[in-house]
Amino acid sequence: MHIRLSGILCQATGGASTVEVSGATIGDILTSLVQKHPAIQEHLDDGVAVAVNGEIYRDRRDQVIPEGSEVFLLPRIEGG
């Protein structure tokens, strides 16, 4: 499955904005992403949102990702 990254997250993957990962849930794909690009762990610790087919999930690592879904990983946006 391909996931798309935005902003500062691309720096942790050597500039790649799309990364191939494996997994059936959000937690699985995040684990796969860290295994391939350990530098991204710091950003995951800061907080990220995962958008699956346009729906944003924040703390739902058990959320199943349907086959063929469009997945984006978004860094936390500061401010308030």
N, C-alpha and C positions, 0 to 999 in steps of 0.2 A: 504494500500500500504506500502511496506517496502522500507525504504531508507537506504543506507549504508553510514557510516561516516568514515572519516579517520583522522589520526593524532590527534591533540589536541582536536578536536571536540568530540572524544570518552570520554574524561575526563569529559565533561559537561553532559554526559548521564550516569555517574557512571560506565564507562568502556564498555558500550554497543557499538558494531560496527554496529549493525543493529537495526533500530527502526521502529515500526509500527506507521504510521500517516494516516490522512485522508485528502482529498482535490483533486480538479480537476486541479489546477494550481500550479505553483511553489510557489506563494504567499500563497496559501491555505496550502500547506504542511509545509512551514516554520512557519506559524501561529500555526498549529497543533503541530509542534515540540516544539515550545516555551511553549505552554500550558502544555505539558508533562514534559519538561525539561527546566525550566526558566533560568538556568545557561548558556544555549547556546546563549541567547540573546546577550551577550557581544561579542561573536565570530561573530554573524551575523552582529553586528554593525561594526566590524572591516573589514567585507567584506568576502564573500564566493562565490564560484562558484558552480553551480548545473549542473551536467552532466546527461542528459536524453538520454539513448540509445547511449552513447558515444559522444553526442554533448553538448558542454559546453555553458551554459547561465550565464551571469553575472548580468545584470540589467533588466531581463525580467520576472518580477514576474507575469505577465499576461499570460505567456506561458502555454498553456494547456499540460498536461501530458497524453499521450495515455494510455489506460488500458493495464496493463501487462508490462509496461516499466521498465527498469533497471535504478534506480536513485541513484546517488552518490552525497554527499555533501562534498565539498573540501574546506579546509581553504585557505585563501589568502597566497600566497607564497611571502615572503619578498625578496628583492634584486632588482637588476636592472642591 
